[in-house]
Protein backbone atom coordinates (compact mmCIF):
# COMPACT_ATOMS: atom_id res chain seq x y z
CA UNK A 1 0.00 0.00 0.00
CA UNK A 2 2.77 2.47 0.83
CA UNK A 3 4.40 2.02 -2.56
CA UNK A 4 1.10 2.83 -4.27
CA UNK A 5 0.66 6.03 -2.26
CA UNK A 6 4.16 7.22 -3.13
CA UNK A 7 3.60 6.37 -6.79
CA UNK A 8 0.44 8.50 -6.78
CA UNK A 9 2.26 11.55 -5.36
CA UNK A 10 5.38 11.17 -7.51
CA UNK A 11 3.90 13.01 -10.54
CA UNK A 12 2.85 15.92 -8.28
CA UNK A 13 6.32 16.10 -6.78
CA UNK A 14 7.88 16.05 -10.25
CA UNK A 15 5.56 18.79 -11.50
CA UNK A 16 6.43 20.97 -8.50
CA UNK A 17 10.16 20.39 -9.06
CA UNK A 18 9.86 21.30 -12.74
CA UNK A 19 7.82 24.43 -11.89
CA UNK A 20 10.43 25.46 -9.33
CA UNK A 21 13.39 25.13 -11.69
CA UNK A 22 11.66 26.60 -14.76
CA UNK A 23 9.57 29.40 -13.23
CA UNK A 24 10.21 30.25 -9.59
CA UNK A 25 14.00 30.14 -9.46
CA UNK A 26 14.63 32.25 -12.61
CA UNK A 27 12.10 34.83 -11.41
CA UNK A 28 13.87 35.10 -8.04
CA UNK A 29 17.20 35.54 -9.82
CA UNK A 30 15.74 38.26 -12.03
CA UNK A 31 14.33 40.06 -8.98
CA UNK A 32 17.73 39.97 -7.24
CA UNK A 33 19.45 41.37 -10.36
CA UNK A 34 16.87 44.17 -10.61
CA UNK A 35 17.29 45.03 -6.93
CA UNK A 36 21.09 45.14 -7.34
CA UNK A 37 20.70 47.42 -10.39
CA UNK A 38 18.37 49.76 -8.48
CA UNK A 39 20.70 49.85 -5.47
CA UNK A 40 23.65 50.74 -7.74
CA UNK A 41 21.95 53.78 -9.35
CA UNK A 42 23.95 56.95 -8.77
CA UNK A 43 23.74 60.61 -9.68
CA UNK A 44 24.44 61.10 -13.38
CA UNK A 45 23.15 57.71 -14.54
CA UNK A 46 20.71 57.74 -17.45
CA UNK A 47 17.68 55.59 -16.65
CA UNK A 48 14.43 54.38 -18.21
CA UNK A 49 11.38 54.08 -15.97
CA UNK A 50 8.67 51.48 -16.42
CA UNK A 51 6.45 54.28 -17.70
CA UNK A 52 8.90 54.88 -20.55
CA UNK A 53 10.46 58.11 -19.32
CA UNK A 54 14.15 58.51 -20.07
CA UNK A 55 16.12 60.87 -17.88
CA UNK A 56 19.27 61.54 -15.93
CA UNK A 57 19.41 60.92 -12.19
CA UNK A 58 19.99 64.26 -10.47
CA UNK A 59 19.58 63.19 -6.84
CA UNK A 60 19.56 59.88 -5.01
CA UNK A 61 17.90 60.08 -1.63
CA UNK A 62 19.70 57.66 0.66
CA UNK A 63 17.48 55.71 2.99
CA UNK A 64 14.39 56.63 0.99
CA UNK A 65 12.69 54.76 -1.79
CA UNK A 66 12.86 57.50 -4.41
CA UNK A 67 15.23 59.35 -6.72
CA UNK A 68 15.00 62.61 -8.61
CA UNK A 69 15.25 62.31 -12.39
CA UNK A 70 15.71 65.19 -14.82
CA UNK A 71 13.65 64.38 -17.91
CA UNK A 72 14.27 67.72 -19.69
CA UNK A 73 16.38 70.75 -18.93
CA UNK A 74 14.98 72.21 -15.72
CA UNK A 75 12.23 69.56 -15.43
CA UNK A 76 12.79 67.17 -12.53
CA UNK A 77 10.45 64.44 -11.33
CA UNK A 78 10.54 62.22 -8.29
CA UNK A 79 10.54 58.53 -9.20
CA UNK A 80 10.14 55.47 -6.99
CA UNK A 81 13.37 53.47 -7.27
CA UNK A 82 11.68 50.15 -7.97
CA UNK A 83 10.07 51.58 -11.14
CA UNK A 84 13.45 51.89 -12.86
CA UNK A 85 13.37 49.42 -15.73
CA UNK A 86 16.85 49.92 -17.15
CA UNK A 87 20.05 51.88 -16.66
CA UNK A 88 21.26 53.12 -20.06
CA UNK A 89 24.50 54.95 -19.25
CA UNK A 90 26.33 54.45 -16.02
CA UNK A 91 28.59 57.13 -14.62
CA UNK A 92 32.11 56.19 -13.69
CA UNK A 93 32.66 55.67 -9.96
CA UNK A 94 34.27 58.56 -8.13
CA UNK A 95 37.99 57.98 -7.54
JOGIKA-V39448 format. One line per field, one symbol per residue. burial: + if it has 24 or more other ideal C-beta (glycine too) atoms within 12 Angstrom, else -. A space follows every 10 residues. Layout:
# JOGIKA-V39448
burial = ???
This chain:
# JOGIKA-V39448
burial = ---------- ---------- ---------- -------+-- ++--+++++- --++++++-+ ------+-++ ------+-+- +--+--+--- -----
